[in-house]
């Protein structure tokens, strides 16, 4: 997680001009205290200041905390929950935050990338963009409330014990008929100090930071949350701990789905040709469906969304999910892999040598005089169709189009060529799933803009021969890419704005890697697989810390290591030719990885007999 810039727009001097909520104003008056404290016990343990340490009270932060406390007591002005996936990962924190008598803000926070999406609901079934955080505008307390809530959800990635204890003390004193002003202020100082350091200076902390993406001036342009996505269940909470949700639909928790469970719900009555039937993926019916794939399937069923993007390291299941979605829906799967030199023409169609002559391509080219004297007959010589009343200009345009389609321009120089449509165009002609792999490898970011017309709801595109292809309403396009690999570039903004849903996949945990490997390789020694996974993660982190390029160490390399071990029965030998060999092309670096990360853990196990592959 990266932090950008030096300000979050959440702790500015103008926010100090607001009035304190009554419970704080009263305590300050009773204690004759200042809105800041220099006492060490009032400062967060995250305070890294060498001198002049202090904790400052922020009115909007304390208003947000009061709203949380009131919500726990049953007030209906706030509701908060978390979406937990099938593998117990915390995917989204969700909140409904009342902004007035008839207005409610809907917020979603992603703890992996630190991004917010929000929408202001003030009409039935419609959301609007939220006000920006600025003076004389929105003070941002709803974002503070959601990050504070995430800090108190035990087991979650943002949970912080110091904040939880300080908030608990604040809540205890707040709920008393007469609070102990000193204890209440101590808790308030500590809560504000904790959040300030974990949000504003998170980039300086080794642990405890609240992931927060400031790139693109986040709080000047919070991601818009359309009402259709709210209703689709993409962000719906599975666990509710504060209040009652009235807009987000709470999902049932704890169920895992297999392909066969979902086919009846999401498949359609498609009319497929024999070739198209062969392109429908054939994964095992018992294959587990990821929470992300389930959300995309529900979005396809319940909303107009047809364009999605999955990002993440190799082996986290991006392509598998694309194939799985196609199989559940019962539609063909098409794949197009991009490279640095991919251009606009290659994305749609290409001219390839026609090595087998076709009698239909042996066309007679009419003379210019014939075209002028008798346009319908000249056109019939090429098309086989007599069109009464066609003009010479119309006939000429049609003839040129037909000749180009057959590849005669190339044939004059060498031999016949034919127009071959790309898998993307093939897929767009009917119900399908089209996966576009690694679009960020394309050197010219504007290349993908060629597809803007296909990504829009009124989707169509013109091929090089003049044909216009209209995207079928049941064509689903899924872009899959890794954001961190060498050669990856920024996504063109016009393309990005047309993607309806993006899932940034986090790297698999050691437990998830081991469980997946057990299912895919047949090995049942969970403890050994988990230890191998831990070593894989250490090597991956080593490559990142040393900024070593040209090597990879992800789940695929881990699985390759397991398969090689099953064949050879020697862990060290298997590692040397799989996970270590792909981690670096440098011989000295490979030897260092073997000495530091492999031999100390597996020397004694090197000759263990592995289960037969």
ABEGO torsion letter per residue (X at the ends): XBBBEABAGABBAAAAABBBBAAAAAAAAAAGBBABBABAAABBAABABABGBBBBBBAAAAAAAAAAAAAAAGBAABBBBBBBBAAGBBABBBBBBBAEAABBBBBBBBAAAGBBBBBBBABBGBBBBBBBBBBGBBAGAAAAAAAAAAAABBGBAABBAAAAAAAAAAAAAAABABBBAAAAAAAAAAAAAAAAAAAAAAAABABGBBBBBABGGAAABBBBBBAAAAAAGAABBABBABEBBAABBBBBBGBBBBAAAAAAAABBBBBBBAAAAAABBBBBAABBBBAAAAAAAAAAAABABABBBBBEBBGAGAAAAAAAAAAAAGBBBBBBBBBAABBAAAAABBBBBBABBBAAABBBBBBAAAAAABAAAAAAAAAGBBBBGBBAAAAAAAAAAAAAAAGAAAAAABBBBBBBBBAAAAAAABBBBBBBBGAAABABAAAAAAAAAAABABBBBBBAAGBBBBBBAABBBBBBBBAABBGBBBBBAAAAAABABBBBBBBBBAAAAAAAAAAAAGBABAAAAAAAAAAAAAAAAAAAAAGBBGBBBBAAAAAAAAAAAAAAGBAAAAAAABAAAAABABAAAAAAAAAAAAAAAAAAAAABBBBBX
